[in-house]
Amino acid sequence: MDRKIAELTKRVEAESEFVRELQQQMSRVIVGQQPLVDGLILALLANGHVLLEGVPGLAKTLAVRTLAQTISTGFQRLQFTPDLLPADIVGTMVYDERTKEFFVKKGPIFSNLILADEINRAPAKVQSALLEAMQERQVTIGGETFRLEEPFLVLATQNPIEQEGTYPLPEAQVDRFMLKLKIDYPSKDDELGILQRWTKREGPQADTVASPEDILRARDVVHEIYMDEKIERYIVDLVCATRDPKGAAQESRDRLLHRDDLTQEQRWAWEQSAQTLEQCEALIDYGASPRATIYLTVTAKAHAFMQGRGYVVPDDVIAVGPDVLRHRILLSYEAEAEELVPEDVVERIFKTVEIP
């Protein structure tokens, strides 16, 4: 097994070389915002869609457009508005007067990287037009089904502070986003860099450094990355703890009873963690779905790939966990009364579930 992991690590190191080139090219355009850059590349490797949330002016759209520039692949920007129709996205049947027949006119969804800008400004029927494309990687028009070309990725942005003229995303669609990245303001040093870089006559541009074949080959390697059963169980424990924190706390106490190698202080800390986990029961209305378990596993492998490793460690799971889980947990009124956000509950769960 050790030899197999060592060989896989060498393969990962060779195949992940373009990842560093992607990061370098994006850093030429995007100042700071490293979690945003890494999150987009992570989603590209893990074959999952991304929801970007942040106030205007934080380079959400620019980051997606820059990522498209670094890959020689198709790119379409869809500006979501209240008057947008599903046919404006997926396409429709058009009647040809000359042939007296209908033919399919494909919409802009037939590309590789799709930027759904301000996705929450379109009504539910338009947002739902993306569901089949996001999950099945196909589009049905007039009874005919068309496969979408790989790699296919939906990168959506939304503004959390402007509520007028916006529509909440359907839960079925939110769950289809592998990651939800929350973008914050840059630091003072980064903002100074933005000023110096973007007030010149010509702004910086990224070069193309990867092809679709590079992405698809890297995805094959990502799925081969080794994950020990203990880490698989750790992922399942984390996701199940979002659904049944009280049951997870009791399982933790049961494991404590069978441990005779712990000091009194360690036992006390273990019990405190179980109590913290138990308190999350009143804060969560709905926990994460099994899709979260799958996504957490794949993104942990993709994170290990980005680090040049052929195996997953608990830190990989911890690094991607908040981005995978924050949009899959619905908080209770009690949590809202305490002014908690999903990230607070996710953080508590990660701090209390035992790390292998």
N, C-alpha and C positions, 0 to 999 in steps of 0.2 A: 504493500500500500504506500509506504514512504517513497519508494522509487517512482510509483505512478504519480504521486503528488509532485515530486521534484520535476518529472518530465512535463507535467501539466503547467507548472510554474514557469518553466523555460518557454513553453509555447505561449503562455499569457504575456510574458515579458516581450516576446517578439511581436505578437499581434496587437498589443496595447500601445505600441510606439506612436501610432497616429493620434491617440488620445491626448498625449502631451502637446502634439502639434496643434490640435483643435483648441486646447486651453490657451496656448500661446497666441494663436491668431485672434481668438475672442478677446483676450486681454489687451490686444492692440486697440480695440474699439471700446470695450466695456471697462471702465475704471472701477476697481473694487468689485463688489457684488460677487465674490467668489462662490458663495453657496448657490447663487442663481446659475452661474456658468456651469458648475459641477453638476447641478441638478438636471440641467437640460441635456448634458452629455450622458449622464446616468440613465435618463429616460430613453435616450436614443439607443443605448446599449441593451437596456432591458425590454425594449419594444413596448413602451407604455406611454400613454398620453399624460399631459401635464396641464394643471390649472395654476396660473400665476396670479397672485393677488397682491395688490399694492396700490398706493395712491398714485395719481398721475405724475409723470416726469421721472420715474425711477428706472427707465431703460428696459421695461418689459418687452415692448414691441421691438426695440432696437436689438435686444439680445437674441430674440427669435430670428429676426432678419439676418443678423450676423452669423448665427449658426447655419442658416441656409446658405450663406455665401461661402462657408468653409467646406461645404459638401457639394459635389457636382451632381445635384439632383433637383427635382422640380419643387417650386415654392409658390404658394398662393396665399394672399392676404385677404380675408373676408371681414369686412366691417359690419358688425351686427348692429342693426337698427330696428326700431319698433315696426317698421313697414316691410321688413324683409320677409320673403316667402320661402317655403321649403324648396320649391323649384329653383330658386336663385342659388341654392347651394348644391343640390344633387343633380339638377337637370330636369328635363321634361320631354314629353312627346310633342313633336312638331309636325304639322301637316304640310306636305309638299304638293303644291298645286300642279306641278308638271307630271309627277308620277301618280298622283291621286292616292298616295300612301303616307302613313305616318312614319317618321324616323326619330331615333333617339338623339337628342342634343344634350351631351354630357355637361354637367356643371363644374365649377371650379374645385369641387371635392376630389376630382380625379387628378390628383397631384401627389407629391410625396410628403412634404412638410406643409401643414395647413395652419396658418395663424388665424384663429378665431378671435378677433379683437373686440373687446368689450362684449363678451358673449352674453352677459346678463342683461343686455339692452334689447334682446329679441324675445318675443313671446315663446311660450312653452312648445307650441307646434313646430316652430323653427328649430329650437334647441333639440327637440326629439328627432328631427331629421338627421342628426348626427349619430344617433344611437346605433343603427345598424352598421354604419361605416366604422365606428369606433370599436365595436365588439367583434363583429364578424369579418371586418375588412372587406366588405362588399356593399354594393348599392343596388337596389331594385327600382327600376323605372319601367312603368307600363307592363309589369308582369315579367320583365326580363332582368336577370341578375348579372351584374358585372363585378368582377374581382378588381380590387384596388392594387396597384403596383407597390411592391415593397422596396424600400422601407416606407411605411405610412405612419404619420404621427400627427395628432391634433394637439396644438399648443395654444391654449385659450387664456385670455387675460380678462380680469374683471377688477372693477374699482370698488373697494369696500366702503367708501365714505359717501358716495353720491347715490342716494336711494331713489331720487325722483326719476321716473322713467325707466326703472330697472325691474327685472323679473327674477325671482329666485330660481335657481337651477333645479330641475327635478332630481329627486334623490337617486333615481336609476341612472341618471347621467353623471351625477357627481361621483358615484361609486365606480364608474368606468374610467375615471382619471386615476392613473397609477400614483401620481404624486401631486400634492398641492404645496407649491412653494410660496411662502410669504416673504415679500420683498420689503425691506426697511430702508430708511434714509441712509445715505453714505456717511462715513466719518468726515471730519473736517479736512484731513489730509487727502482723502479720496475726492472730496468736493473741489479742493484746490486743483487736483489733477484733472478733473472734468473741465474746470474753467480753462486751464492752460491748453488742454487738448482740443476742445470743441469750440473755441472762440477764434480759431484760425480760419483762413479763407476756405480751405478744404479740410474736411474732417478725415480721420483715419479710416482705412478700409482693410478688411480681412481678405486673405488669399485663400483659394481653394486648396485644401490639403488632403481631402479624403474622397473616396468614391462610394457609391451604394454597395459595391462588392466588399469594400473594407468593413462597412457596417454589418452586413449580413454574415460575413466570416467571423467577425468579433462576437456576434450574438450566438453563433454555434459554440464558440469557446466558452462563453459565459454560462451556458447551460451545462457544460461539462465540469465546471468548477466543483471541487469536492466540498460537501457539507456533512459534518459529523451528525449522527443521530441526536446527540445531546443538544446541538444547536437547533436542529429541527424541532425538538420538543420544547426548547426555549421559545421559539417563534410561536408555536401552538399555545403555550402557556400565556404569552403576552396577549395574543388575540382573544383567547377565551376569557382572560381577565377583564377585557373591556365589556364582555357580555354578562359575566357572572362574577363580579369582584368578591362577593361574599363566599362563593364556592371556592374561588382561587385562594382566598385567605385561609379557609379551612384545610385545603390541601397542603398549604404551607405549614400549618400547625401540625398536621399529621406527619409530615416529613421531619419536623423538629423532634417529634417523639422518638424517632428511630436514630437520631444522631447522638452518640455518646462521646464525641470528640470535641465538643464545644465548651467554652468557658461560660461562666454565669453571665458575663457581660455580653458575650455573643448571643446567648439565648434571649437575653432581654432585648437586644437590638432586633433579633429575628421576630420576636413577638410584637415589637413596635411596628415593624414593617407589615405584619399581618393585620394589625389594627388599622393602619393607614389604608391598606388595600380594601379592607372591609368598609371603610367610610366612603369609598368611591361608589358603593352600591346606590346610595341616595343621589348621586350626582349624574348618573348616566341613565337615560331613557332607552337608548338603543346602542348596541355595541357594533363592532366591526364584523363584516361578513366573511365567509370563507375566501372570497376574492382577495381580502386583505392578507390572508395567510399566504396565498400564492404570490401576491405582489411583494410582500415583505421578503419572501425567500429569493425571488428573482433579483430584486434590487440589492439585496445583501451580496449575492454573487457578483452582480455588476459592479458593486463598490469594491469588492475584493479584486476584480479584474482591473479597475482603475488604479488600484494600489500595486498592481503587478504581482499579485499572489494567485496561486492555483487552488487555494482553500479559503474557507470562510471562518472568521473568528467572531466572537460576540461583539466586538467593537464595530464590525460591519453592520450588524443588525441594529445596534444602538444609534449608529450614525444616520441611517436611513429611516428609522422607525417613526419619528415625528412627522416627516413628510408623507409617509404612507398612511398614517392613522388619523391625522388631525381632521380630515374631512369626512371620516367614516363614523364618527362618534357624535350622537345627538345628546346634548346635555338636558338635564331636568330643570324645572323652574327653580328648584333649590340651588342648583349650581349658578343659574343666571342671577339669582338674588344675591349670591356671594360674589358676583361679578367675575366669575371664572370663565375661562375660554377652554376649548378642547385641548389646547396645548398644555394647560395646567394639569388636566386629568391624565393625559398621556404621560407627562413627566412623572407624575406620582406612580403610575403603573410601572414605568421603567425602573424607577428607584426601588420598588418594593418586590418585584418578581425576581426570584433568585437567578443569578447569572451562572451558567455552567462553567 
